[in-house]
């Protein structure tokens, strides 16, 4: 049996194309260098922006002098933050007070709150002229104490936003079950003083790019931008810029990755739009540099877990967890108040624990604002749970695999309702563990590891079990802010026959490499019984297609459910119209019609008479040759469908309800050896097993699993947005950030399981974020290697340096990173 | 990124001479490493342009200095702020003077806080670089004092006396050009891997962007 064949419970399907590794339609242009990214747009008269950015993490702007810059050659306009503040309203805040009082403008007005925050925008005929002029801007700062630790921030010793008066953004208590009762009956209580999930980000090949044109003639704003959640961005931009939603036009074509962090690039969109208006409507382009991206785009959340107590019964089954979680959202909350609830989608992780009490708070710090980075908010919480189960297993002497088996939710319990009302749709974590152990050679490794340890080598094996919840219920935002005007989830799609009978699909999502064109074509091909090559899926996103909804975008692992459900619905509507039209044209009963491909392309055939009409003929009848069509034959062959996920608004008081529709799962196993001389952790073996329900395109799923695995391994061992005490980012280039590459990527063995979701029409679950499984897994393997040395893995980022320090200072728990065992 | 440095040296000069040298922008400013120009706002505030960087990658930095503490002849302290491409630096430098058998003992102490992407790009190089430049400044200071610069009356270096308003050295006949005694010690600085401050401050001031680096 090959790795690919290690499939359990593969359900039989009638689909012809869904489930096949159809070659990606996007590759033809992308591999030939013919992709169209925002920077490829060449609009006549385009001006270019260079931002003047703060070197300080926290400072008052004493004065700003841009006169020299304004008078520099080629400069069209210079906008300072104070000038911009007079032109716009601050962006809306998702959260309630106190975070809701924060004033968030597109650029710093009188204070800077993080290193790299823009204080002025220089707009010139060329980027070179803009850069030269930007250097002439003189800004005098009065340095203020920087706060780079969320726990310290909550003491309000130095408050970032005077309008709010506190660094606290939001806090709340999440309590379910009988926590105190469980602790009183516990056979074991294990305490963990501090765990810390570090700050890292994504490194998309394409940085943020914006072109904006504010056309004064009709007061319309046109954006070409790689924002990955434009429906959300537009809702922020409209009130800030003082224009109606319909006056904002947004278009993207190809996007070189987002991973969520491009969702929050709207402040730059606003500045470019204002600059365009100031320059008489000329297009204004901003192309972010890599250092700008590292410094001032968006990072992933950093989270600290304090005072954790775990109750277990005599068999090592966890009966209760209580803990205090502090989330660091950087200088501005923006999307982040949602992170205060999104983790609760996976409250118990893959485990059956019923009694939980989590106090959650979020603070602003003088660091880059965070964005919904891949696996966002759930990833941090799942890492916490994996550290808990791992540490408890080691303490009780229960092997990692057994510890998890004793605590996993069982497949027979699916759909499983969590203590906070989320419904896990399907899954079999024990089966995934069996597949993974088989692939890695678990038993053989146990023998090898025992022998290696006898030789004094530091080697360990670890398991990470994680969930990738997808298709979220925006009603959870009301748990954070009861006045939030969001709930449910939706996505739109349009399938039509154009005048010449070509099948054209428009989607509301914003593809960034996930193969939406291909999988959408597979779905339509199955509905109409044609070849996917006969389905043209328009690349990218465009508000003017009028397909999208207020939830449209690509985020939260949902396209396979929301996007494809919308495509499926629209294709089914078109098929229904085609059936009625063909019935008229052929004089046939609809029951006798068959959809397929004839000698003249896609057609509808009357099986009784043998007559057929192809799509060109059908489209012709409606669009250009429609005299004689019965008035009651109401067909347009242009069918939009909006998929709405079956959600209710959660119980806000109890913080209870179904927050997500599907739960993909990942189970990874790693074997890691720590070099005794260099302390460099080296991965000796790695297995990734994925269950995303019914697989729409195995090749695409495999690619996303590998991508997420690479991202997670990079985060666990290399990538770290670390700051010094003054708020300087010490990893503003790839030389310091060290994104993972093919050179340090281990060989991955891949397996999968299909547990079809009962909640999606196709059994698919959203996927692609991967739940950061490698972060949990690498930590678990390191823990196994270091446990006998007396070290506890307390940080999600571990390097040769931190391992060396931990082993060198054994017995001196510094309270961060790897710490000595209690 | 916080940097700290300090040390002490002895000099065969009276306390007052050392103090007057250190508190006179026209004499103290040019001993800073890679000095390129001076603008004096008043007797307590001045701005120097210096060339900063690593090896051949250099840029101009504007450094504003404020004589924050002036307790003649025992103590003086500067507070400063420099800005350059990719970063800023805030610093404090304090000099404590004591008489001794040779003349004066000068204890100096500096603290700097560096901000900006420079801290990431230059990273671990900053501390040794700062240490080196601080030492270079002290060496220049000693050399200038020993060679007699300190004999000059404070505040007469130039056509406009200090305190009479803006005195810009950049692009104008430099008052420092009238101080030939300043040249030997600085010219004697040996080239090193960062480039050498081999010009006199006067000629450097006249050609601020054409340093030897």
Interface residues (C-beta under 8 A of the other chain):
Chain A: X55 X56 X57 X115 X116 X135 X138 X139 X141 X143 X291 X295 X724 X725 X726 X727 X728 X729 X730 X731 X732 X733 X735 X736
Chain B: X1 X2 X83 X85 X86 X87 X88 X90 X113 X114 X115 X116 X117 X118 X119 X120 X121 X123
